[in-house]
Amino acid sequence: MLSQKSHLPAATMSPPSMAAVYNIYGPVDTVIRLTEIPPMEISENDVCVKMLAAPINPADMNRIEGAYPNGPPLPAVGGGEGVGVIHSVGSAVKDFSLGDLVIRAPYIPGAWQTYMVEKESFWHKIDKGTPIEYASTVSVNPVSALRMLNEFVTLKPGDSIVQNGATSMVGQCVIQLAQVRGIHSINIIRDNPGSDEVKEKLIKLGADKVFTESELDAVKHIKALLGDTPQPILGLNCVGGNGATLVIKFLKQGGTMVTYGGMSREPVTVSTSNFIFKDITLKGFWLQEWKLDQTKYREWIDYLLDLVRAGKLKYEMELLPFNDFHKALEKAMGKHGSQKKQVLIF
């Protein structure tokens, strides 16, 4: 029987693993399949983790489609973030024990499998009282929301931000993280059935203002809509096209818009007058390309999970068993309309 530390002799192997594997880049629903992969050797500095949960993010699908310049060697296992428990550790591992709850560094491919073997430096131990669905999803979207609020402009209590894509996971996190800091959020949503109910949900999360795109298209004087809420100095855009134009419309003189996505697949266009007379600054954000200092990264994770456990950060998810991978994938791809974040449970 293994000791609590469970140090293993050389050439100890992991259990076989069921994994979502792709051999070529292409449409994610056609190139990826569930298959068993053989046991992996656990070296002295490795840990073997039994995965508990992992989400399906747009970035995961983009990577499989070959949209990013630096893809993993093929064949590869999909999935860029997740949570698991320590199953066993190599002989030189000092900081992990059996049963520790751990999350992995983001954007290292391979989360969609039942067992993982990686260097211990890739893992971060977290509080065992953390709900696994939040632990599995914290390192990409919530971290992106936190960094965009922190790293482009200096925001003070009483300031305002504006964003489109407010119903996305990043959008929901932005609303709540802003509220924690006393920052007002102005939120733009698409004109879909049930928009009144969506507005109510976002207000309950902490949004100050919520508008549909159609409510804003004909408005010339944005200040009249804001009342006592100050014009925002920071805008966040994940839609592009008209959605980005509406964000810029709200920004005050000298404001900054950060683009981190393009769901509409339409370009961001900015009028000459907005550059000349409003002195608007445009920036881009891609978490993977922003060098992640591991110490800071772990501090962000701990901060965000503290908020989760305190009930101050939440977002909508749907949990599906890993055996229903293709069903979850179809939902994540939008084949069944707008869906909650899909989280695979192993």
Salt bridges, closest charged atoms under 4 A:
ASP29 OD2 - LYS335 NZ 2.45
ASP46 OD1 - LYS119 NZ 3.62
ASP100 OD2 - LYS125 NZ 3.51
GLU118 OE2 - ARG104 NH2 3.82
GLU151 OE2 - ARG147 NE 2.96
ASP159 OD2 - LYS156 NZ 3.59
ASP208 OD1 - HIS184 ND1 3.22
GLU215 OE2 - LYS199 NZ 2.80
ASP302 OD1 - HIS124 NE2 3.01
ASP306 OD1 - ARG309 NH2 2.66
GLU316 OE2 - LYS201 NZ 3.29
GLU318 OE2 - LYS331 NZ 2.73
GLU330 OE1 - HIS336 NE2 3.07
